[in-house]
Amino acid sequence: MLKPRKIPMRMCVACHEMKPKRELQRIVKSPDGIISTDPAGKKPGRGAYVCKNTECLKKARKTKALERKFESSISDEVYAQLESEFALIEKSQTDDA
């Protein structure tokens, strides 16, 4: 008899909900200090998880949750890039449904 697989859970830094890892988007700060999305979850560096919607990203920006998690300031250009990537993710999710 097979044992059921454990589903890894992570917490969104904006809404603080525990969700399966696959339902969240990982944002990573590389050792070089570059902040980007990590769809595969394999990039090296400090990671933070956010729900795959722009509302949670905006909430994380407003509360400075990502800045606290990465212990550094994040420029407006990086947030703009993240918002465009999240918009693409949301669009692909609505196309699949």
Sequence and secondary structure as in RCSB ss.txt:
>XXXX:A:sequence
MLKPRKIPMRMCVACHEMKPKRELQRIVKSPDGIISTDPAGKKPGRGAYVCKNTECLKKARKTKALERKFESSIS
DEVYAQLESEFALIEKSQTDDA
>XXXX:A:secstr
        EEE TTT  EEEGGGEEEEEE TTS EEEESSS  SSEEEEEESSHHHHHHHHHHTHHHHHHTS   
HHHHHHHHHHHHHHHHHHHHH 
